[in-house]
Amino acid sequence: MTGAATHLHSTIATYQQAFREHGRSEAALLWTKNKQAERFAALCKAIPDTSTTVLDYGCGLGDLAVWLSTHRPRAVYLGADAVPEFIANNREALPGLTFTHVEHPDFLQESYDHVVCSGVFNLNPTKTPEAHWQYVQDVLLALFRRTRKSLHVDFLAHDVDYKHPQGYHQDLSTLLSFVERQLSRRYELDRSYMPYEYCVSIFKNVEIERSRNVYASPP
Ligand SMILES: C[S@@+](CC[C@H](N)C(=O)[O-])C[C@H]1O[C@@H](n2cnc3c(N)ncnc32)[C@H](O)[C@@H]1O
């Protein structure tokens, strides 16, 4: 098994253990304090309520699907996750929605208008922060290839006074430098919705109206 596969399988094993202990709950996702509504509203701010396709990469227990059904009812949803037990349970609990088991975005065949990636990089069970950051970049590059319009990703903030030993807290300036150099200069950082997490929405459409030097259309 490669280092990347071992790393991911430790992450998967951690979620499997939490799911065995807690069942279908936020504790199985290692989330706390019922903050999904605030998190999803920030992540999806730039996703319109039109019949666009949304890939929820690292969907966990499909909470975003439930949120979208109220807040973006016209969105067409696909949930993808590396934990087979989450996928099987979602298919039972949320019939009518589509879920697929996948361990890397390159295994997905399609493209999607919007990709949301919530909490996927929170755990770093085996690597140095530098090595985990390499992994994060690899997955973000692959996800950006999968979207036609935008990628929305969140992280635990770097400047907090408590860090879980297996938690990964993303340095903001390192992230933004990567986004600008390797993904797109058209992005929006949001640190306004929670003190200890932030998200970035990264847009594909960078066409410029040259006569005024503004973007030619909304993202
Ligand atoms: C903190 S949970 C968040 C779940 C969901 N996005 C949410 O916000 O409720 C992180 C999820 O990312 C998934 N994940 C982590 N690495 C992954 C990868 N490489 N491919 C697919 N899913 C992954 C985990 O299995 C887990 O379900």
The ligand as an ORCA input file, in Angstrom:
! r2SCAN-3c Opt
* xyz 0 1
  C     -15.808     15.555      8.844
  S     -16.582     14.421      7.750
  C     -17.647     15.577      6.889
  C     -18.789     14.902      6.191
  C     -19.697     15.853      5.413
  N     -19.000     16.488      4.322
  C     -20.265     16.895      6.331
  O     -19.886     18.079      6.237
  O     -21.095     16.543      7.184
  C     -15.317     14.133      6.502
  C     -15.732     13.115      5.451
  O     -14.762     13.104      4.402
  C     -14.591     11.772      3.962
  N     -13.292     11.661      3.290
  C     -12.076     11.939      3.793
  N     -11.120     11.737      2.859
  C     -11.765     11.330      1.741
  C     -11.333     10.984      0.419
  N     -10.051     11.006      0.068
  N     -12.255     10.613     -0.475
  C     -13.577     10.584     -0.147
  N     -14.050     10.903      1.079
  C     -13.154     11.272      2.016
  C     -14.683     10.968      5.243
  O     -14.959      9.617      4.995
  C     -15.817     11.682      5.980
  O     -17.065     11.146      5.660
*
